[in-house]
Amino acid sequence: MVVLLGLVVSVVGALPAEKAVMTQPPLVPPAITRTTPAKVTVELEVVEKVMQLADGVDYVFWTFGGTVPGSFIRVREGDTVELWLENSPHNKLPHNIDLHAVTGPGGGAASTFTAPGHKTRFTFKALNPGLYIYHCATAPVGMHVANGMYGLIYVQPKVPLPKVDHEYYVVQGDFYTDADFGVRGLQPFSMKRAIDERPSYVVFNGSALSLVGDRALKAKVGEKVRLFVGNGGPNLVSSFHVIGEIFDRVYLEGGQKTQEHVQTTLIPAGGSAIVEFKLETDGTFILVDHSLFRAFNKGALGMLKAEGAGNKEVYSGREMEDVYLGDESVASSVKATPVAPTAPVAADGKALYAANCAMCHQPEGQGLPGVFPPLAKSDYLAGITSSRRAEIVEFILRGKAGKLTVNGVEYNGVMTPVAGLDDVKLAAVINFVATSWGNKSAPYSTAEVKRYREALPPASAPEH
């Protein structure tokens, strides 16, 4: 046994040694170019810290490397990995690590139970290529994972994947607070909600703000993008989708099997997928969990901004807009005398608001913190100038992407255009908002709305 052990040590010792390059989300370490195995050292520190879960919402995260998800680890198939787990002396709790890439008891958890102010080590061989979740497995396991203790380790195959222009790191997680989504302040963990699987937040990369606005992923038209996507859970399955893109190739569950031309891919809790696509035109592409109330009401929404010249053959943008009457056209055709439209009334506006706006801005105009700005008691609507009045019409008809400050809070998201509003209906819905919930703006006339609409650039022009 001693001779065998000595042989093992000598073989391992003969491998070239290197320290793993690890990155914080959404970045991915560069591809490994060597063609032979190495002894790779991974040092991962557990840090308990307060970070932002949503706009104005703080949470005590338990992290690997100070971020959620934890640092991205990249090794090569056949490598011998020496992993050091370091528990910061400022932490309050013991932690360990279970890497799904490990063949051995607990995926390493049995060897890495580490108290604050201590560090532990174990060694494993990366036998199987693929993309794997790692997470804490200290009891109560679900609570440690729910507090953000997960990340991805990529065992790069001996024959690496084809080169792409950008690789990004995105992991979904569900979080459980005593208060509902958007309630400001430092929020405690709710074990009851976690057990009942009723998350207050479902987010990418640990925050509803992590991949929007200035933090959006970036690429250029014509470039290929590869996303390493994980699902830390602890409870929910992810229906991962990029609005306006089709995955050219998906490596199912992070393994070697692929499927092409995929719209949405399922990623189980504790699982992963690798998705690839080429950006054929410009614009902002939205990453979502296609269980859509999670995206628009709990935070599972991100952005990828593609810069460069658009391709009109691939996507034209809005080419025209006209009135569609539907069944009303039949009734109107038999009228002997056309009836002039009446002035917009608040009741019409209320119904139009409920049908077109309330899902995002909420029934009472309260908005969603960090996602959709409030319309109720909004300084954006108070005492508005003629240029602001024209801008509001443009936002409704053409949509809006980018920064907007309302009541002293900056929002950086996407408002989709509202279709099917003629001048009468458009004036009605604006007037309902402008005179409801404490707003006291001067009403719009149909003629004013018509004038602003006609002043917009041609609908066929590129829209960004």
Buried (B, 14 or more C-beta within 10 A) or exposed (E): EEEEEEEEEEEBEEBEEBEBBBBBBBBBBEBBEEEEBBBBBBBBBBBBBEBBBBBEBBBBBBBBBBBBBBBBBBBBBBBBBBBBBBBBEEBEBBBBBBBBBBEBEBBBBEBBBBEBEEBBBBBBBBEBBBBBBBBBBBEEBBBBBBBBBBBBBBBBBEEBBEEBEBBBBBBBBBBBBEEEBBBEEEBEBBBEBBEEEEBBBBBBBBBBBBBBBEBBBBBBBBBBBBBBBBBBBBBBBBBBBBBBBBBBBBBBBBBEEEEEEBEBBBBBBBBBBBBBBBBBBBBBBBBBBBBBEBBBBBBBBBBBBBEEEBBEEEEEBBEEBEEEEEEEEEEEEEEEEEEEEEEBEEEBBBBBBEEBBBBBBBEEBBBBBBBBBBBBEBEBBBEBEEEEBBBBBBBBBBBBBEEBEBEEBEBBBBBEBBEBBBBBBBBBBBBBBBBBBEBEBEBBBBEBBBEBBEEBEEEEEBBE
